[in-house]
Amino acid sequence: MLVLVAPGQGAQTPGFLTEWLELPGAADRVAAWSDVIGLDLVHYGTKADADAIRDTAVAQPLLVAAGLLSASALGAITDVAPGAVAGHSVGEITAAAFAGVLDDTAALSLVRKRGLAMADAAAITETGMAALLGGDPEVTVAHLEKLGLTPANINGAGQIVAAGTKEQLAALEGDKPEGVRRVVMLQVAGAFHTHHMGPAVDTLAAAAEALTPGDPKVTYVSNKDGEAVASGAEVLQRLVGQVANPVRWDLCMETFKELGVTALLEVCPGGTLTGLAKRALPGVRTLALKTPADLDAARELIAEHAA
């Protein structure tokens, strides 16, 4: 059984869309999306530097556009025939489009508003995020809470991402939880998936009211609790709430196991989620779409593992 997944913020790198835009019709498609959302995705995906694409308001729509574009290069979702879809953080909007909950235009319009709202919320207080590698999850979570930090992403495979103020993160660097090997500060602009994003929830809820979601056509696995969600309205409701709630990617991977996953394919800019799967899902084939050169291998994986 094949699971199709979409990465979250931080996966983008300068120029990562350049080769994808050389595919037939790709540049025109992305230019049309740019016009719809009022953001030059072609420029940001090809010529912009790392600082420019780190901006939350830019990074989020850029990632969703990349996921949609790379997946479409494989064919329609019926051609890919995944047994389940999921996304990490903003990747959940990409996954919602894969599942037919939102069309491409609605997904990009929603993520544009999400990115702007989260950037505004992040500007209120100087906050950030840090990845903790290794250690016991229960010990780590208790330690983070003692420092006033939120375990914003519980990713499994020995990785938890903490979020909070710059002062709280500085205290963490000097006081690591027992068993944690490294604390890595992430290049993100705020404490996502925490109470600091509360103002963005209201904005996103208002934007969601204008959408008419469809029910998922394939199994949609939610970040909130790793559960499969069968209602498009509930998927949309969860997309709004997850802005200020932790990402439980560990539970998503547990659900993949229960569903009988044999292969995991990560859309562009792939790598992060396949790395987690290699450690947490032994025996599962993994492949990340980084450039169009990966498409043939992806098609072979689909032929072997799709429904």
C-alpha positions in Angstrom: 0.0 0.0 0.0 1.3 3.4 -1.1 1.1 6.5 1.1 1.6 9.9 -0.6 2.9 12.6 1.7 3.7 16.3 1.5 6.4 18.1 3.6 6.0 21.2 5.7 7.8 24.5 6.2 11.6 24.4 6.2 11.8 21.9 3.4 12.2 24.7 0.8 15.7 25.6 -0.6 16.7 28.4 -3.0 16.0 27.5 -6.7 14.3 24.2 -5.9 11.5 24.7 -8.5 13.8 25.6 -11.4 14.0 22.1 -13.0 10.3 21.4 -12.3 9.3 24.5 -14.3 11.1 23.1 -17.3 8.4 20.4 -17.6 5.8 21.0 -20.4 3.2 23.5 -19.2 4.6 23.8 -15.7 5.7 27.4 -15.9 2.4 28.5 -17.3 0.5 26.6 -14.6 2.5 28.1 -11.8 2.3 31.6 -13.3 -1.5 31.2 -13.3 -1.5 30.2 -9.7 0.7 33.2 -9.0 -1.9 35.5 -10.5 -4.7 34.0 -8.4 -2.9 34.4 -5.1 -1.0 37.6 -5.8 2.5 36.1 -5.2 5.2 35.4 -7.8 5.7 31.8 -7.2 8.0 31.4 -10.2 10.4 34.1 -8.9 10.4 32.7 -5.4 10.9 29.1 -6.6 13.8 29.9 -8.9 15.7 33.2 -8.1 14.9 34.2 -4.5 17.5 33.6 -1.8 17.1 31.6 1.4 16.0 34.6 3.5 13.3 35.5 1.0 11.8 32.0 1.0 12.1 31.7 4.7 9.3 34.3 5.1 6.2 32.4 6.3 3.9 34.3 3.9 6.1 33.1 1.0 7.2 29.6 2.1 3.8 28.2 2.7 2.2 28.8 -0.7 5.5 27.9 -2.4 5.5 24.5 -0.7 1.9 23.7 -1.6 2.5 24.8 -5.2 5.6 22.6 -5.4 3.7 19.6 -4.0 0.8 20.0 -6.4 3.1 20.5 -9.4 5.4 17.5 -8.6 2.4 15.2 -8.0 0.7 16.3 -11.2 3.9 15.3 -13.1 3.1 11.7 -12.0 -0.4 11.9 -13.4 -3.9 12.3 -11.8 -4.4 11.1 -8.3 -6.3 8.1 -9.8 -3.2 7.2 -11.7 -1.0 7.4 -8.6 -3.7 5.5 -6.6 -2.3 6.0 -3.1 -3.9 4.1 -0.2 -3.6 7.2 2.0 -2.4 10.8 1.9 -1.1 13.0 4.6 1.0 16.2 5.0 3.1 17.7 7.7 1.8 21.0 9.0 1.2 23.2 5.9 1.6 20.0 3.9 -1.8 19.0 5.1 -3.3 21.6 2.7 -1.4 19.9 -0.1 -2.7 16.5 1.0 -6.3 17.9 1.2 -5.9 18.8 -2.5 -4.6 15.3 -3.3 -7.7 13.8 -1.5 -10.1 16.0 -3.4 -11.2 18.0 -0.4 -10.0 21.2 -2.0 -9.2 22.0 -5.7 -5.8 23.4 -6.5 -7.0 27.0 -6.6 -8.8 26.7 -3.3 -5.8 25.1 -1.6 -3.5 27.8 -2.8 -5.8 30.6 -1.9 -6.3 29.1 1.6 -2.5 28.6 2.2 -1.8 32.2 1.0 -4.1 33.5 3.7 -2.7 31.0 6.2 0.9 32.2 5.5 0.0 35.8 5.9 -2.0 35.3 9.1 0.8 33.2 10.7 3.4 35.8 9.7 1.3 38.5 11.3 0.9 36.4 14.5 4.6 35.6 14.6 5.4 39.3 14.5 3.6 40.0 17.8 6.3 38.2 19.9 9.8 37.1 19.0 9.5 33.3 18.9 11.0 30.3 17.2 11.4 26.6 17.1 14.2 24.0 17.8 14.5 20.3 16.9 15.5 17.9 19.7 17.2 14.7 18.5 17.2 11.6 20.7 15.9 11.0 24.2 12.7 9.6 25.6 9.6 11.4 24.4 7.9 11.5 27.8 11.0 12.8 29.5 11.5 15.4 26.8 7.9 16.7 26.8 7.9 17.1 30.6 11.2 19.0 30.4 9.9 21.3 27.7 6.8 22.1 29.7 8.9 22.9 32.7 10.7 25.5 30.5 7.4 26.9 29.2 8.0 25.5 25.8 5.5 23.6 23.6 6.2 20.3 21.9 4.9 21.7 18.7 5.9 18.7 16.4 6.1 15.2 17.8 7.6 13.6 14.7 8.5 10.1 15.9 11.9 8.5 15.0 13.5 10.3 18.0 12.6 13.8 17.0 10.5 16.5 18.8 10.3 20.1 17.8 10.0 22.6 20.6 8.5 26.1 20.2 8.3 29.2 22.3 9.9 32.6 22.9 13.6 33.3 22.1 14.3 33.4 25.8 12.7 30.0 26.4 14.7 28.5 23.5 17.9 30.0 24.8 17.2 28.4 28.2 16.7 25.0 26.4 20.1 25.2 24.7 21.7 25.5 28.1 19.4 22.9 29.7 18.7 20.0 27.4 16.4 17.2 28.4 18.1 14.0 29.6 19.1 11.8 26.7 18.7 14.4 24.0 21.8 14.4 21.8 21.4 17.7 20.0 19.2 20.8 20.0 19.1 22.4 16.5 17.5 25.8 16.1 15.3 25.9 13.0 15.2 28.6 10.4 11.5 29.5 10.8 9.9 32.8 11.7 7.7 31.9 14.7 6.4 29.4 17.2 4.1 27.5 14.9 1.5 25.1 16.3 1.4 26.8 19.7 -0.9 29.4 21.4 1.3 32.1 19.8 -0.6 31.4 16.6 -4.0 32.0 18.1 -4.7 35.2 16.1 -4.1 33.3 12.9 -6.8 30.7 13.8 -9.5 33.3 13.7 -8.3 34.6 10.3 -8.2 31.1 8.8 -11.6 30.2 10.2 -13.1 33.1 8.4 -11.3 32.1 5.1 -12.5 28.5 5.5 -16.1 29.6 5.7 -16.0 30.7 2.1 -14.9 27.2 0.9 -17.1 24.2 0.0 -14.9 21.1 0.7 -15.5 17.7 -0.8 -15.2 14.5 1.1 -11.8 12.8 0.8 -11.6 10.4 -2.2 -8.8 8.5 -0.5 -7.9 8.0 3.1 -6.8 11.3 4.6 -4.7 11.0 7.8 -4.8 14.0 10.1 -1.9 15.6 12.0 -4.2 16.2 15.0 -4.3 12.7 16.2 -3.2 10.4 13.3 -6.8 9.5 12.6 -8.3 9.0 9.2 -10.9 11.6 8.5 -13.8 10.8 6.1 -15.6 14.2 6.1 -14.4 17.1 4.0 -15.9 19.6 6.5 -14.0 18.0 9.3 -10.8 18.0 7.3 -11.2 21.8 6.8 -12.0 22.3 10.5 -8.9 20.5 11.4 -6.8 22.5 9.0 -7.9 25.7 10.8 -7.2 24.3 14.3 -3.8 22.8 13.6 -2.3 26.2 13.1 -2.2 26.5 16.9 -2.1 22.8 17.8 0.8 20.3 17.9 1.6 18.2 14.8 1.5 14.5 15.7 3.4 13.0 12.8 4.4 10.1 15.1 0.7 9.1 15.2 0.3 9.6 11.5 3.1 7.0 10.9 1.5 4.6 13.4 -1.7 4.9 11.3 0.3 4.2 8.1 1.5 1.0 9.8 -2.0 0.0 10.7 -3.2 0.6 7.2 -0.5 -1.8 5.9 1.9 0.7 4.3 4.6 -0.8 2.0 5.9 2.3 0.3 5.9 6.1 1.1 6.3 8.7 -1.6 7.1 12.3 -0.6 6.3 15.1 -3.1 8.7 18.0 -3.8 10.6 19.3 -1.9 11.0 15.8 -0.5 13.4 14.4 2.0 12.3 15.3 5.5 9.4 12.9 5.8 11.2 10.1 4.0 14.0 10.5 6.5 11.6 10.0 9.4 10.0 7.1 7.7 13.3 5.3 7.2 13.8 5.3 11.0 10.3 4.8 12.1 8.9 2.4 9.4 11.6 -0.2 8.8 11.0 -2.3 5.8 8.9 0.4 4.1 10.2 1.5 0.7 10.6 5.3 0.6 11.3 7.8 -2.2 11.5 11.6 -2.2 10.7 13.7 -5.2 13.5 16.2 -5.3 13.9 16.9 -9.0 12.2 15.6 -12.2 15.0 13.1 -12.4 13.2 11.2 -9.6 10.0 10.8 -11.6 10.9 7.5 -13.3 11.8 5.9 -10.0 8.6 7.2 -8.5 6.5 5.7 -11.3 8.2 2.3 -10.7 7.4 2.6 -7.0 3.8 3.4 -7.8 3.5 0.5 -10.2 4.7 -1.9 -7.5 2.8 -0.6 -4.4 -0.2 1.4 -5.5 -3.7 0.0 -5.3 
